[in-house]
Amino acid sequence: MASNITVNPSSPALDHFALPNLTKFKIALCQLTVYSEKKKNLELAHRAIESAADQGAKLVLLPEMWNCPCSNDYFAKYAEDFDDENASPTYSMLSEIASEKGIIIVGGSIPEQNNGCLYNTCCVFGSDGKLKAKYRKIHLFDIDIPGDISFKESDTFTAGHEPTILETDLGRIGIAICHDLCFPELAMLYAAKGAHLLCYPGAFNVSTGELLWELLQRGRALDNQLYVATCSPSRDSNGSYTIWGHSTLVGPAGEIIATSGHDETTVIAEIDYSLMQLQRKALPLEKQRRDDIYQFVDL
Ligand SMILES: NC(=O)CC(=O)C(=O)O
């Protein structure tokens, strides 16, 4: 299916150097422990967001599946319907704290129930507390490594098909979730639409995490010369799915700006979009791209 984003990388209308109102700000990556009680997860997230905002963060990113254990056995039971916002405790909590603190929240992901389907969904709330965007994970994580890990997200979830990029005071933000990191095309699509920052709530496991997590984020940042932020739950070695952790902010030259281990923590780091401009000037990939030989086409 065609994306609802029209992409023309060489469009003269799009100034890839244009910066948002606020070019320098703090981002917080809240690496949260996930409990089996949803109420506890909501309370923990509320405290972490509050504390991050009090430390000056203007944008808070939460992990993939931060209020539900990462298992097909739980997704349906924990799912919420965002169309009925009064019936969604997660929606209410994120919306309230976003407006109370005047911050943007990229709300990680939780299971969404909608019209009989389940989605792995990220909601973004603006500083007025309003829902600004909803992204449903496009690439579901199905893996089978004999003797290691077997997980089939598509047993439960339906894949989304709408890339989501939003214009904010903190720049153009592209949203994707975890396994979406493995697909450079989605990041390229966002870059072609002028994204400054890509946010990936993620929950890589220990098998793929050690090998791929950092490599993929640095690759997406370096190829597109923009910021990449990831946020994972903390490790729970008792669960059936052992999380890698290591929430990270990567800069436009592919450099790690800040990262964590696998325990519960909040990473607070600075984003400075002028570094993006410098990197793009120093290494003008956009100008060097050989559109005469290959082209990125949005079908
Ligand atoms: N949750 C995921 O999509 C996990 C993933 O991609 C991984 O490699 O682990």
The ligand as an SDF file (V2000), in Angstrom:
LIG
                    3D

  9  8  0  0  0  0  0  0  0  0999 V2000
   10.3460   -5.8080   19.6350 N   0  0  0  0  0  0  0  0  0  0  0  0
   11.1170   -5.9480   18.5650 C   0  0  0  0  0  0  0  0  0  0  0  0
   10.7510   -5.5390   17.4760 O   0  0  0  0  0  0  0  0  0  0  0  0
   12.3920   -6.6480   18.8320 C   0  0  0  0  0  0  0  0  0  0  0  0
   13.4440   -6.6440   17.8270 C   0  0  0  0  0  0  0  0  0  0  0  0
   13.3360   -6.0680   16.7510 O   0  0  0  0  0  0  0  0  0  0  0  0
   14.6560   -7.3660   18.1700 C   0  0  0  0  0  0  0  0  0  0  0  0
   15.4980   -7.5490   17.2620 O   0  0  0  0  0  0  0  0  0  0  0  0
   14.8230   -7.7940   19.3160 O   0  0  0  0  0  0  0  0  0  0  0  0
  1  2  1  0
  2  3  2  0
  2  4  1  0
  4  5  1  0
  5  6  2  0
  5  7  1  0
  7  8  2  0
  7  9  1  0
M  END
$$$$
